[in-house]
Amino acid sequence: MPKKRQYALAYFRQQIGPWRWTKAEVEQDALRRGDASRDRGSKVVYLTVPADILEREVLVELRVNDNIAAMGVRPQLRLVK
């Protein structure tokens, strides 16, 4: 089973936001809540002092009906009429 990393917004290490797949999504949550600010010049997001980003790794379970195939190369597509 592949591992994926998830992120969530927290106050004093207590989760206050949903788990997200990217840090950028959590930063957007913090900006919407007013718990962060973005530097206009460098576009860096600064969290307020009690805010933090939690991280965890989860195992993604693939089921038979998911129609997901791990491929090391790009598939060759062809037009079917």
N, CA and C of each residue as an Amber inpcrd file, in Angstrom:
protein
   243
   0.8320000  -1.1800000   0.0000000   0.0000000   0.0000000   0.0000000
   0.8820000   1.2500000   0.0000000   0.5960000   2.1890000  -0.8910000
   1.4060000   3.4080000  -0.9240000   1.0870000   4.3440000   0.2420000
   2.1190000   5.0700000   0.6800000   1.9370000   6.0500000   1.7500000
   1.7710000   7.4360000   1.1340000   0.8850000   8.2320000   1.7110000
   0.6930000   9.6170000   1.2890000   0.7730000  10.4920000   2.5270000
   1.2670000  11.7070000   2.3630000   1.3810000  12.6510000   3.4690000
   0.1650000  13.5740000   3.4590000  -0.3800000  13.8520000   4.6510000
  -1.5010000  14.7680000   4.8080000  -1.1310000  15.8680000   5.7920000
  -1.8190000  17.0030000   5.6720000  -1.5270000  18.1740000   6.4920000
  -2.8300000  18.7430000   7.0320000  -2.7610000  19.3600000   8.2280000
  -3.9350000  19.9970000   8.8270000  -3.5040000  21.2180000   9.6240000
  -4.3840000  22.2120000   9.6890000  -4.1380000  23.4130000  10.4790000
  -4.4020000  23.0970000  11.9460000  -3.5550000  23.6350000  12.8330000
  -3.6810000  23.3450000  14.2660000  -3.3890000  24.5980000  15.0830000
  -3.9500000  24.6450000  16.2920000  -3.6130000  25.6380000  17.3190000
  -3.0150000  24.8880000  18.4790000  -1.8200000  25.2550000  18.8930000
  -1.1430000  24.6010000  20.0160000  -1.1570000  23.0800000  19.8610000
  -0.8870000  22.6240000  18.6310000  -0.8070000  21.1890000  18.2690000
  -2.1500000  20.4690000  18.3620000  -3.2660000  21.2060000  18.4720000
  -4.6010000  20.6140000  18.4530000  -5.2280000  20.9190000  17.0890000
  -5.6350000  19.8980000  16.3780000  -6.1570000  20.0560000  15.0320000
  -7.4320000  20.8930000  15.0310000  -7.4780000  21.9210000  14.1630000
  -8.6870000  22.7460000  14.0400000  -9.2290000  22.7440000  12.6090000
  -8.5000000  22.1530000  11.6810000  -8.9350000  22.1100000  10.2850000
  -8.9330000  20.6870000   9.7670000  -9.5420000  20.4750000   8.6030000
  -9.5680000  19.1210000   8.0210000  -8.2010000  18.7200000   7.4630000
  -8.0050000  17.4300000   7.3160000  -6.7770000  16.9300000   6.7090000
  -6.8040000  17.2320000   5.2230000  -5.6950000  17.7680000   4.7180000
  -5.5620000  18.1220000   3.3020000  -4.3840000  17.3710000   2.7060000
  -4.3680000  17.2650000   1.3620000  -3.3080000  16.5310000   0.6770000
  -2.0730000  17.3760000   0.4150000  -2.1840000  18.7300000   0.4670000
  -1.0130000  19.5830000   0.2320000  -0.9230000  20.6730000   1.2940000
   0.2960000  21.1600000   1.5290000   0.4920000  22.2690000   2.4630000
  -0.1430000  23.5440000   1.9270000  -0.1630000  23.7030000   0.6180000
  -0.7570000  24.9010000   0.0120000  -2.2380000  25.0120000   0.3750000
  -2.9490000  23.8860000   0.4170000  -4.3620000  23.9100000   0.8050000
  -4.5250000  24.3410000   2.2600000  -3.6310000  23.8730000   3.1270000
  -3.6850000  24.2530000   4.5420000  -3.3540000  25.7310000   4.6980000
  -2.3960000  26.2160000   3.9260000  -2.0690000  27.6380000   3.9760000
  -3.2600000  28.4790000   3.5390000  -3.9990000  28.0190000   2.5350000
  -5.2090000  28.7250000   2.1070000  -6.2650000  28.7170000   3.2130000
  -6.4040000  27.5850000   3.9230000  -7.3260000  27.5290000   5.0680000
  -6.9460000  28.5740000   6.1110000  -5.6500000  28.6660000   6.4110000
  -5.1690000  29.6110000   7.4180000  -5.3970000  31.0540000   6.9650000
  -5.1660000  31.3350000   5.6950000  -5.4080000  32.6810000   5.1760000
  -6.8920000  33.0420000   5.2540000  -7.7760000  32.0880000   4.9120000
  -9.2230000  32.3370000   4.9920000  -9.6810000  32.6000000   6.4160000
  -9.1000000  31.8850000   7.3780000  -9.4810000  32.0460000   8.7880000
  -8.8420000  33.2820000   9.4280000  -7.8730000  33.8810000   8.7540000
  -7.1700000  35.0210000   9.3290000  -6.0340000  34.6200000  10.2540000
  -5.5710000  33.3740000  10.1460000  -4.4890000  32.8650000  10.9830000
  -3.1330000  32.9330000  10.2910000  -3.0830000  33.5960000   9.1430000
  -1.8290000  33.6980000   8.3970000  -1.8590000  34.9530000   7.5440000
  -0.6800000  35.3500000   7.0760000  -0.5830000  36.4720000   6.1460000
   0.4330000  36.1140000   5.0770000   0.2640000  36.7170000   3.8940000
   1.1440000  36.4280000   2.7640000   1.9850000  37.6630000   2.4710000
   3.2930000  37.4560000   2.3380000   4.1930000  38.5430000   1.9700000
   3.9810000  38.8700000   0.4960000   3.7320000  40.1300000   0.1900000
   3.4320000  40.5290000  -1.1990000   4.6030000  40.3180000  -2.1370000
   5.7960000  40.5430000  -1.6510000   6.9700000  40.4270000  -2.5210000
   7.3710000  38.9990000  -2.8130000   7.5020000  38.1940000  -1.7710000
   8.0120000  36.8310000  -1.9550000   6.9130000  35.7750000  -2.0050000
   5.6710000  36.1390000  -1.7010000   4.5200000  35.2120000  -1.6890000
   4.6300000  34.1330000  -0.6070000   5.5120000  34.3520000   0.3860000
   5.6550000  33.4090000   1.4980000   4.4860000  33.6050000   2.4530000
   3.9330000  32.5010000   2.9680000   2.8330000  32.5540000   3.9280000
   3.4020000  32.4110000   5.3310000   3.0620000  33.3620000   6.2120000
   3.4970000  33.3450000   7.6060000   2.2940000  33.0440000   8.4930000
   2.4010000  31.9990000   9.3200000   1.3340000  31.6540000  10.2540000
   1.4600000  32.4920000  11.5110000   0.3190000  32.7680000  12.1710000
   0.3600000  33.4610000  13.4520000   0.9590000  32.5270000  14.5010000
   1.3140000  33.0780000  15.6670000   2.0650000  32.3190000  16.6740000
   1.3700000  31.0460000  17.1560000   0.0830000  31.0330000  17.5070000
  -0.4670000  29.7530000  17.9860000  -0.7540000  28.7490000  16.8750000
  -0.7390000  29.1850000  15.6170000  -1.0800000  28.2940000  14.5050000
   0.1240000  27.4430000  14.1070000  -0.1710000  26.2580000  13.6140000
   0.8690000  25.3150000  13.1950000   0.2650000  24.3980000  12.1410000
   1.1070000  23.6760000  11.4380000   0.6390000  22.6940000  10.4670000
   1.0530000  21.3140000  10.9460000   0.0520000  20.4520000  11.1480000
   0.3110000  19.0600000  11.5330000   0.5700000  18.2460000  10.2820000
   1.3800000  17.2110000  10.4030000   1.6580000  16.2990000   9.2970000
   1.4470000  14.8700000   9.7560000   0.9470000  14.0480000   8.8370000
   0.8320000  12.6160000   9.1130000   0.9730000  11.8560000   7.8090000
   1.3600000  10.6120000   7.9290000   1.4240000   9.7300000   6.7670000
   0.3080000   8.7110000   6.8840000  -0.4110000   8.5210000   5.7970000
  -1.5040000   7.5570000   5.7830000  -1.2480000   6.5380000   4.6820000
  -1.7180000   5.3510000   4.8930000  -1.6410000   4.3100000   3.8770000
  -2.8810000   4.4130000   3.0090000  -2.6780000   4.5150000   1.7090000
  -3.7890000   4.5980000   0.7790000  -4.0960000   3.1920000   0.3120000
  -5.2720000   2.7440000   0.6580000  -5.6670000   1.3820000   0.3110000
  -6.3320000   1.3800000  -1.0530000  -5.7740000   0.6160000  -1.9610000
  -6.3510000   0.4870000  -3.2800000  -7.3030000  -0.7040000  -3.2970000
  -8.4930000  -0.4670000  -3.8070000  -9.4840000  -1.5350000  -3.9050000
  -9.5850000  -2.0190000  -5.3470000 -10.1690000  -3.1650000  -5.5370000
 -10.2550000  -3.7730000  -6.8660000 -11.0170000  -2.8730000  -7.8320000
 -12.0630000  -2.2120000  -7.3930000 -12.9080000  -1.4120000  -8.2830000
 -12.4360000   0.0350000  -8.4340000 -11.2530000   0.3860000  -7.9650000
 -10.7700000   1.7590000  -8.0520000 -10.3340000   2.1620000  -9.4640000
 -10.0720000   1.1910000 -10.3320000  -9.6140000   1.4600000 -11.7010000
  -8.3320000   2.2900000 -11.7230000  -7.4230000   1.9910000 -10.8200000
  -6.1490000   2.6900000 -10.7460000  -5.0470000   1.6860000 -11.0670000
  -4.1820000   2.0700000 -11.9870000  -3.0550000   1.2100000 -12.3430000
  -1.7680000   2.0030000 -12.2070000  -0.8230000   1.4620000 -11.4740000
   0.4840000   2.1130000 -11.3460000   1.2770000   1.8500000 -12.6140000
   1.7080000   2.9300000 -13.2640000   2.4190000   2.7820000 -14.5250000
   3.7270000   3.5520000 -14.4460000   4.7930000   2.9280000 -14.8660000
   6.0870000   3.5810000 -14.8680000   6.3220000   4.4420000 -16.0970000
   5.5130000   4.2410000 -17.1270000   5.6610000   5.0070000 -18.3700000
   4.3040000   5.5680000 -18.7650000   4.3270000   6.5330000 -19.6730000
   3.0690000   7.0820000 -20.1780000   2.3840000   6.0540000 -21.0590000
   1.0650000   5.9360000 -20.9470000   0.3590000   4.9740000 -21.8020000
   0.3130000   5.4700000 -23.2510000   0.2830000   4.5310000 -24.1630000
   0.1210000   4.8660000 -25.5830000  -1.3750000   4.9310000 -25.8640000
  -1.8510000   6.1090000 -26.2390000  -3.2760000   6.2800000 -26.5070000
  -3.5270000   6.2080000 -27.9930000  -4.6770000   5.6760000 -28.3580000
  -5.0460000   5.6330000 -29.7670000  -6.5170000   6.0070000 -29.9000000
  -6.8590000   6.5990000 -31.0060000  -8.2210000   7.0340000 -31.2690000
  -9.0530000   5.8380000 -31.6970000 -10.1870000   5.6500000 -31.0420000
 -11.1000000   4.5670000 -31.3780000 -12.3810000   5.1780000 -31.9190000
 -12.7710000   4.7690000 -33.1370000 -13.9850000   5.3200000 -33.7580000
 -15.1130000   4.3370000 -33.6880000
